[in-house]
Amino acid sequence: MARKPPTKPRKNALQERSRATVDALVEATARILVREGFEKTSTNRIAEIAGVSVGSLYQYFPSKEALVAAVINRHNEEIMGIVRSVLTEVTDMPIDKAVRRLVTVAIEAHRINPELHRVLAEQIPRAGKLDVEAFNREVHSLVRAYLESHRKEMRKIDLDVATFICVSTIEAIAHNTVLNQAEMLSEKMVRTLVDETTRMVVGYLRRSDMHG
C-alpha cells in the first residue's frame, strides 16, 4: 500500500510563502509611496518592485487602495505596539513623569518612518484612513484608564475631555514636529519640545497644590 505523501510541511511552506509575498507587496507599496507618491503608485509598479507577477498580486489584494490600506495598518500597528508598551510602563508613574515619557515616545514613534508618515498623512484619500479609528479608540481608552487611576493628582475635570485634550495635544505636536521639521530636528530641539509639551499638559491636568 502506497504511503500517503507528507502534506504538512508543504502547507506551512505555502503559508510562509504567502506571508512572504504579502510582506514583499506591502513593503514595495510603502517604498513606491515614499519615492513617487500616491498618484503614481500602481499595481504594475508594485508587482515589479516586489518581484511578483501582477496575477499573484491580485490573488492577495484586489486594488492599489487595498495595498495602501495594508501599509497604513502595518504603520499603525508599529506605532500602536510602542504606545501599548509605554502605557503599560507608565501605569504607576506620577503624572509629570508619565506625561514626559508619553510625549517623548509619541515623537519617537512618529519618527520611525517620517517620509512614509508624511505621504500617509497628506496624500491618501479620506476613504483609506477609516481603519485609523480603531487605533484612536484604543489610545483614548488606554490614556483614560491611566488618568482614571491617577485622579488624586488631578484637578476636578471630566475624564473624557481630559483624555481628548491630552491625546490630541501630544499627537498634534508629535505629528507636526515630524511632518514639518523631520530633517532639521536636533536632539536639543526634541528635548525642548518634550519639556514644553510636558509642562503644558501637566499644567492642564494637575491640581494646583501638587508640585513636582
Buried (B, 14 or more C-beta within 10 A) or exposed (E): EEEEEEEEEEEEEEEEEEEEBBEBBBBBBBBBBBEEEBEEBEBEBBBBBBEBEEEBBEEBBEEBBBBBBBBBBBBBEEBBEBBEEBBEEBEEBBBBBBBBBBBBBBBBBBBEBBBBBBBBBEBBEEEBBEEBEEBEEBBBEBBBBBBEEBEEBBEEBEBEEBBBBBBEBBBEBBBEBBBEBBEEBEEEEBEEBBEEBBEBBBEBBBBEEBEE
